[in-house]
Amino acid sequence: MTTTNASLDERLDAARAAGRVLAAMSPGEKVDVLEAVAQALLAGSEAIIAMNADDLADARQSNAPAAMVDRLMLDRARIEGMAEAIRAVAALPDPVGTISGGWRVPNGLEIVETRVPLGVIGVIYEGRPNVTTDAAALALKSGNAIVLRGSRIAARSNEVLGEVVSDAIAAAGVPPAAVTMLGTDREEMLRLIQAEGKVDLVIPRGGEDLKAYLQQNARVPVIYAASGNCHVYVDADADLDEALAIAVNAKVQRPGVCNACETLLVHREVAGEFLPRVAGALLAEGVELRVSDEVRSHLDGFADDVAEATDEDFATEFLDLILSVGIVGSVKEAVDHVNRFGSGHSEAIITRSLDAARTFQQGVDSAVVYVNASTRFTDGGEFGMGAEIGISTQKLHARGPIGLADLTTVKYLVTGTGQTR
């Protein structure tokens, strides 16, 4: 890891130089580097868990939400999972040097489009120390240097993980500045996102507040891996047993992540049958339900257990065991609701109607739209892409899971035989 007493400009210059070394490495060499990182992560698990325990203690003392504590926690099983994620990235096809196309123009010039690394990538993230290793692995595999800036709540965990990664790559012959960990100083973060000419791309992984801050202040390109206000819509033609299982999974399986469901919409024709069933199942899992007046009218047995839903609730990414519930009269109403309140992340329709599925998938303006499956699958690993560096909710350059190819750009290699214009 680069020394912390160096200025940010010096550290970014060192990262740029390290990135050039990475860009020249062969696919096999990068695989060896990633294997060294995975082994170092497992070998250092006790030290990592000890530092993480201090972060966890502070988080609990400050009454951090349970979902945040869950995202923060590292144990042996999770560290093993992080190592396997690194190996999964290592096993993926290397995008660098691949040829996207080639052609000859009438004057005889031969043009080849090939993929090359971006250069220096900055990642700003909140409360999930596994992002440190996931992002580092993706950057190393795609030939990029990476500058990591985690949150204060995970400062000790991120620091030790950054040291493990940097030491491992240095031992494998890569300049340690290829993985640079910043502190949690906000002024330093501001300088990072304004470092024109030194940083090629910044990817924030956080909530809407972080997104708004970057929108106002960034001077370098940004891909927003931002909030996930995700929906599950139960259509009139749904298999209600299937819908129940998906709705509970999408909310409960891991509520503190961006692909968890935050709003359940139910078609009016099945509301009377479905809502009491799903409410009972969700309440049994400890979910707080915030419901419209029409939903409440179907929940006589649960009237004292639910709260009133507002437009603010429908627009909120709770990242907790809280769920907004509404009723719609058609697929079109569901699409309109999702497009009004959603964040463009992941949405699901549960239906046996091909027409309803097609209308929903075509109408919803989100990165991922499911038919008869949980939103919890929006994940690079689940998509067969390996670990992702974030889930993009914008439309330019990358959308959905941001994988290896999205961390590269194109270069045109042109060969002539003396042509002049």
C-alpha positions in Angstrom: 0.0 0.0 0.0 1.3 3.5 -0.8 2.4 5.5 2.2 -0.3 7.5 3.9 1.9 10.6 4.3 2.1 11.0 0.6 -0.1 13.6 -1.0 -3.2 12.5 -2.8 -1.7 13.7 -6.1 1.4 11.6 -5.5 -0.6 8.6 -4.6 -2.7 9.0 -7.8 0.4 9.3 -9.9 1.8 6.2 -8.3 -1.5 4.4 -9.1 -1.3 5.6 -12.7 2.2 4.1 -13.0 1.1 0.9 -11.4 -1.8 0.7 -13.8 0.6 0.8 -16.8 2.4 -2.2 -15.3 -0.9 -4.1 -14.9 -2.0 -3.2 -18.5 1.1 -4.9 -19.9 0.7 -8.1 -17.9 -0.5 -11.3 -19.6 -3.8 -13.0 -18.6 -1.8 -15.8 -16.9 0.2 -13.4 -14.9 -2.9 -11.7 -13.6 -4.4 -15.0 -12.7 -1.4 -15.8 -10.6 -1.6 -12.4 -8.8 -5.3 -13.0 -8.0 -4.5 -16.4 -6.6 -1.9 -14.9 -4.4 -4.5 -12.4 -3.1 -7.0 -15.2 -2.4 -4.4 -17.2 -0.5 -3.3 -14.1 1.5 -6.9 -13.3 2.4 -7.4 -16.8 3.9 -4.0 -16.7 5.6 -4.8 -13.3 7.2 -8.4 -14.2 8.3 -7.7 -14.1 12.0 -6.2 -10.6 11.8 -9.1 -9.4 9.6 -11.7 -10.8 11.9 -10.1 -9.2 14.9 -10.1 -5.7 13.2 -13.6 -6.3 12.0 -14.7 -7.1 15.6 -13.7 -3.6 16.6 -15.7 -2.1 13.8 -18.7 -4.2 14.8 -18.4 -3.2 18.5 -18.4 0.5 17.5 -21.3 0.0 15.2 -23.4 -1.7 17.8 -22.5 0.9 20.4 -23.7 3.6 18.1 -27.0 1.7 17.6 -26.4 1.1 13.9 -29.3 -0.7 12.2 -29.2 -4.5 12.2 -28.9 -4.6 8.4 -25.9 -2.3 8.5 -24.2 -4.5 11.1 -24.9 -7.6 8.9 -23.3 -5.9 5.9 -20.3 -5.0 8.0 -19.7 -8.4 9.7 -16.9 -10.6 8.5 -16.3 -14.2 9.8 -14.4 -17.1 8.5 -17.2 -18.2 6.1 -17.5 -14.8 4.6 -13.8 -14.4 4.2 -13.7 -17.8 2.4 -16.5 -16.5 0.2 -14.5 -13.4 -0.6 -11.5 -15.6 -1.5 -13.7 -17.8 -3.8 -15.1 -14.6 -5.4 -11.6 -13.6 -6.2 -10.9 -17.0 -7.8 -14.1 -16.7 -9.7 -12.9 -13.4 -11.2 -9.6 -15.0 -12.0 -11.3 -17.8 -13.9 -13.3 -15.4 -16.1 -12.1 -14.6 -19.7 -9.7 -11.7 -19.7 -11.3 -8.8 -21.6 -8.0 -6.9 -22.2 -6.8 -7.4 -25.7 -9.9 -9.0 -27.0 -10.9 -7.9 -30.5 -14.4 -6.4 -30.7 -14.3 -6.1 -34.5 -12.2 -5.4 -37.5 -12.7 -4.1 -41.0 -11.0 -2.7 -44.1 -12.1 0.7 -45.5 -12.0 1.5 -49.2 -8.6 3.2 -49.1 -7.0 0.0 -47.8 -6.6 0.9 -44.1 -7.2 -2.1 -41.8 -9.0 -1.1 -38.6 -9.2 -3.3 -35.5 -11.2 -2.5 -32.4 -9.7 -3.9 -29.2 -10.3 -3.6 -25.5 -7.9 -1.9 -23.2 -8.0 -0.9 -19.4 -9.5 2.4 -18.4 -6.4 3.3 -16.3 -7.2 4.4 -12.7 -10.6 3.7 -11.1 -11.9 5.1 -7.9 -14.5 3.3 -5.8 -16.4 5.0 -3.0 -18.4 2.6 -0.8 -20.3 2.4 2.5 -20.2 -0.2 5.1 -19.4 -3.4 3.1 -15.8 -4.4 3.6 -16.1 -7.3 1.0 -16.3 -4.5 -1.6 -12.6 -3.9 -0.9 -11.5 -7.3 -2.2 -14.2 -7.6 -4.9 -13.3 -4.3 -6.4 -9.6 -4.9 -6.2 -9.9 -8.3 -7.9 -12.0 -6.9 -10.8 -9.6 -4.0 -11.2 -6.5 -6.2 -11.3 -8.1 -8.7 -13.7 -9.1 -5.8 -16.1 -5.6 -4.3 -15.9 -6.7 -1.2 -13.9 -5.2 0.5 -10.8 -7.8 1.1 -8.2 -8.2 3.7 -5.4 -10.6 2.6 -2.7 -12.4 4.9 -0.2 -14.6 3.1 2.3 -16.7 4.4 5.1 -15.9 5.3 8.6 -18.0 2.5 10.0 -15.7 -0.1 8.3 -12.4 1.8 8.6 -10.4 -0.8 10.5 -11.7 -3.7 8.3 -11.0 -1.9 5.1 -7.5 -0.9 6.3 -6.5 -4.4 7.1 -8.0 -5.8 3.9 -6.2 -3.2 1.8 -2.9 -4.1 3.5 -3.5 -7.8 2.8 -4.2 -7.1 -0.9 -1.4 -4.6 -1.4 1.2 -6.9 0.3 0.0 -9.9 -1.7 0.3 -8.1 -5.1 3.7 -6.6 -4.2 5.0 -10.1 -3.3 3.6 -11.2 -6.7 5.6 -8.5 -8.6 2.9 -5.8 -9.0 3.5 -2.3 -7.6 1.5 -2.0 -4.4 0.1 1.3 -5.6 -2.1 -0.7 -8.0 -4.5 -1.0 -5.0 -4.5 2.2 -2.9 -6.7 2.6 0.2 -7.7 6.1 1.2 -8.9 7.1 4.6 -12.3 8.5 5.5 -11.5 12.2 5.3 -14.3 13.9 3.3 -12.0 16.6 1.9 -9.8 13.9 0.5 -12.8 12.3 -1.2 -13.7 15.6 -2.7 -10.2 15.9 -4.2 -10.5 12.4 -5.5 -13.7 13.0 -7.5 -12.2 16.2 -8.8 -8.9 14.8 -9.9 -9.2 15.4 -13.6 -6.5 13.7 -15.6 -5.5 11.5 -12.7 -8.7 9.4 -12.2 -10.5 7.9 -15.3 -13.7 6.7 -13.6 -15.3 6.9 -10.1 -17.9 4.3 -9.1 -19.9 5.1 -5.9 -21.6 2.4 -4.0 -24.0 4.0 -1.6 -27.3 5.7 -1.1 -28.9 8.7 -2.7 -27.0 11.1 -0.5 -23.7 9.9 -1.8 -25.1 10.0 -5.4 -26.3 13.6 -4.9 -22.9 14.6 -3.5 -21.1 13.3 -6.5 -23.6 14.8 -9.0 -22.9 18.2 -7.4 -19.1 17.9 -7.1 -17.5 15.3 -9.4 -15.4 16.5 -12.3 -14.3 13.0 -13.4 -16.6 10.5 -15.1 -19.0 8.6 -12.7 -21.0 5.4 -13.1 -23.6 5.5 -10.4 -24.0 2.2 -8.5 -26.6 3.8 -6.3 -29.8 2.9 -4.5 -32.1 -0.1 -5.1 -35.8 0.7 -4.5 -36.9 -2.6 -5.9 -40.4 -3.9 -6.5 -42.3 -7.2 -6.7 -45.6 -7.1 -8.5 -48.1 -10.0 -8.0 -50.3 -10.0 -11.1 -53.9 -11.2 -11.4 -52.6 -14.4 -13.2 -49.9 -15.2 -10.6 -49.3 -18.6 -9.0 -49.9 -17.3 -5.5 -47.8 -20.0 -3.8 -44.9 -19.0 -6.0 -45.7 -15.3 -5.4 -45.6 -15.8 -1.7 -42.2 -17.6 -1.7 -40.7 -14.9 -4.0 -42.1 -11.9 -2.1 -40.8 -13.3 1.3 -37.4 -14.2 -0.2 -36.9 -10.8 -2.0 -37.6 -8.9 1.3 -36.3 -11.2 4.0 -33.3 -13.2 2.7 -30.9 -10.3 3.1 -32.8 -7.0 3.6 -29.8 -4.7 3.9 -28.7 -5.1 0.2 -29.6 -3.1 -2.8 -31.4 -5.9 -4.6 -33.8 -6.6 -1.7 -37.5 -5.8 -2.4 -38.7 -2.5 -0.8 -42.3 -2.4 -2.3 -44.8 -5.2 -2.9 -47.6 -4.4 -5.4 -50.6 -6.7 -5.7 -53.3 -6.8 -8.4 -56.7 -5.9 -7.0 -58.3 -9.2 -8.3 -56.1 -11.4 -6.0 -55.6 -8.9 -3.1 -58.3 -10.4 -1.0 -56.8 -13.9 -1.2 -53.1 -13.1 -1.3 -52.6 -10.1 1.1 -53.6 -11.9 4.3 -51.3 -14.8 3.4 -48.2 -12.7 2.6 -48.8 -10.3 5.5 -48.9 -13.2 7.9 -45.7 -14.7 6.5 -43.8 -11.3 6.4 -44.9 -10.3 9.9 -43.7 -13.7 11.2 -40.3 -12.8 9.8 -40.3 -9.5 11.7 -41.1 -7.3 8.7 -42.7 -3.9 9.4 -45.5 -3.4 6.9 -46.5 0.1 5.7 -49.7 -0.2 3.7 -52.2 1.8 1.7 -55.8 2.1 3.0 -57.0 -0.4 0.4 -54.4 -2.9 1.5 -55.4 -2.4 5.1 -59.0 -3.2 4.2 -57.9 -6.8 3.4 -56.0 -7.2 6.6 -58.6 -7.4 9.3 -56.6 -9.8 11.3 -53.5 -7.7 11.2 -55.0 -4.2 11.5 -52.9 -3.4 14.6 -49.7 -4.7 13.1 -49.4 -2.5 10.1 -48.7 1.2 9.6 -50.0 3.7 7.0 -47.9 4.0 3.8 -47.1 7.4 2.4 -45.6 8.5 -1.0 -42.3 8.9 0.9 -42.4 5.3 2.0 -43.0 4.1 -1.6 -40.0 6.2 -2.7 -37.7 4.9 0.1 -34.9 2.3 0.0 -35.3 1.0 3.5 -32.4 -1.5 3.6 -34.1 -3.0 6.6 -37.1 -5.3 7.5 -39.6 -2.7 6.3 -41.8 -3.1 3.3 -44.3 -0.8 1.6 -47.4 -2.6 0.2 -49.9 -1.2 -2.4 -52.7 -2.4 -4.7 -52.9 -1.7 -8.4 -55.6 -2.4 -10.9 -53.6 -3.5 -13.9 -50.1 -4.3 -15.2 -50.0 -0.8 -16.6 -50.7 0.7 -13.2 -47.9 -1.4 -11.8 -45.5 -0.2 -14.4 -46.5 3.4 -13.8 -45.9 3.0 -10.0 -42.5 1.4 -10.5 -41.4 4.0 -13.0 -42.6 6.8 -10.6 -41.1 5.6 -7.4 -38.3 3.1 -8.4 -34.6 3.8 -8.7 -34.0 1.9 -11.9 -32.5 -1.1 -10.2 -34.4 -4.4 -10.2 -38.1 -5.2 -10.5 -40.1 -8.5 -10.7 -43.5 -9.5 -12.0 -45.1 -12.8 -10.8 -47.5 -14.0 -13.5 -48.5 -16.9 -15.7 -49.6 -14.5 -18.5 -47.1 -14.0 -21.3 -48.8 -10.8 -22.3 -48.6 -9.4 -18.7 -44.9 -10.5 -18.5 -44.1 -8.8 -21.8 -45.9 -5.6 -20.9 -44.1 -5.4 -17.6 -40.6 -6.1 -19.0 -41.0 -3.7 -21.8 -42.6 -1.0 -19.8 -40.4 -0.9 -16.7 -37.4 1.4 -17.0 -34.9 -0.5 -14.8 -31.6 -2.2 -15.3 -33.0 -5.7 -14.5 -36.6 -6.9 -14.9 -37.6 -10.4 -13.7 -40.5 -12.7 -14.5 -41.3 -15.2 -11.8 -38.0 -14.8 -9.9 -36.7 -12.9 -6.9 -35.0 -9.5 -7.3 -32.2 -10.9 -5.1 -30.5 -12.4 -8.1 -29.2 -9.1 -9.4 -25.6 -9.8 -8.6 -22.5 -10.4 -10.8 -21.9 -13.8 -9.3 -25.5 -14.9 -9.8 -25.4 -13.6 -13.4 -22.2 -15.7 -14.1 -20.1 -12.6 -14.4 -18.1 -13.1 -11.2 -18.0 -10.4 -8.5 -19.3 -7.1 -9.7 -18.0 -3.7 -8.7 -21.5 -2.4 -8.3 -25.0 -2.3 -9.9 -25.3 0.6 -12.3 -28.7 2.3 -12.3 -27.8 4.7 -15.2 -27.8 4.0 -18.9 -24.5 5.2 -20.4 -21.5 2.8 -20.7 -22.7 0.3 -18.1 -26.1 -0.8 -16.7 -26.9 -3.5 -14.2 -24.0 -5.5 -12.7 -20.7 -3.7 -13.6 -18.3 -6.5 -14.6 -14.9 -6.9 -16.2 -15.8 -5.7 -19.7 -17.3 -2.5 -18.2 -13.9 -1.7 -16.7 -12.4 -1.5 -20.1 -12.7 0.8 -23.1 -11.8 0.5 -26.8 -8.7 1.4 -28.8 -8.6 1.4 -32.6 -5.5 -0.1 -34.1 -5.1 1.1 -37.7 -2.6 -0.4 -40.2 -1.8 1.2 -43.5 0.5 0.8 -46.5 1.5 4.5 -46.8 -1.9 6.0 -47.2 -2.2 9.8 -46.9 -5.3 12.0 -46.9 
